[in-house]
Amino acid sequence: MLRSGFNKPRKGVDAGDHPPITPVKSARAGELSGPELTIYEYITANFLACISHDATYDCLRTEFMLGQEKFKLKGQILIDAGFLDV
């Protein structure tokens, strides 16, 4: 994300009733522990994923007949993990 920059959300409306939950400052090593650290890591990861770029896949879909049976196959190959890296 440092190389590609901030990803502006494509949709959604700011109703102005409350801001999203975001980290307000970074925590230093050893400053948080237990449930506090777990919650902080969850909030931080969620925030970073929300402003990261989309994941992209290359998709494959095929159908074929084998005798009287019809088979369908679909798969995905991850091209760019985007927010999934977070």
N, C-alpha and C positions, 0 to 999 in steps of 0.2 A: 504494500500500500504506500510505502514511502516513495517508491519509484513511480507508481502510476497515479497517485494522488487520490483525493477524496471523491467518492462516488455519490453524486447528488441523487436522492430518492426520486423515482419517476412518478409516483402517485401518493396519495394520502393528503389529508387536510390538517393543518394545525388549528385545532378548535380553540386554542388559547386557554383551555381550562387547567392544564398542568403540563410541565415539560416531561419528556421521557426520562426514565431512570438512566443516568449516565455517571461514570466515575467523575468525581470533582477534583481529585488530585491523585498522583501516583503514590502507592504505598512502598515504603522501603523494606528491604529484606528484614524479617524478624519483627516488623511493626504489627503485623496481624497474624493470628493463628486460629486453628480450629474452625468453627462455623463462620467467624468473621472473614477469614481468608477465603473460604469456600464461596461465600456470598460475593465478596469483592471480585474474585476471579470470574464468577458467572456474569456479573454485571459488565465487567470490562470486556470479556469475550463477546457478549451479546452486542455491546456498543460497537466494537470493532467490526464484527460481522455485518452489522447494519449499514456501515459506510464503506464496506469492501465491494469489489466488483463481483458480478454474477459468475457463477460457475458455468463453463461451457462444455458441451458434449458433442461428439460425433455419433449420430444414431444410425443404426442399421435395422432394416425390417425386410423380411422375405417370407414368402409362402411357397410351398411345393406340395405336390401330390406324390405319394408313394403307394402304388396300387390304388385302393379305394379310400385311403386315409389322406386327409388334408392336414398339413403341418404348418404352423406359423412360428416364426422366430423373430425376436427383436432383442437388440442389445444396445449398449451405450459404451463408448470409450471416452474417458475423461480427457479433455484437451487442456483446460485451464481450471484449476481447483477454485479460484476466486475466494469467496467467503468461506468455503469448506476448509480452507487452510487454518482458519481461526478456530 
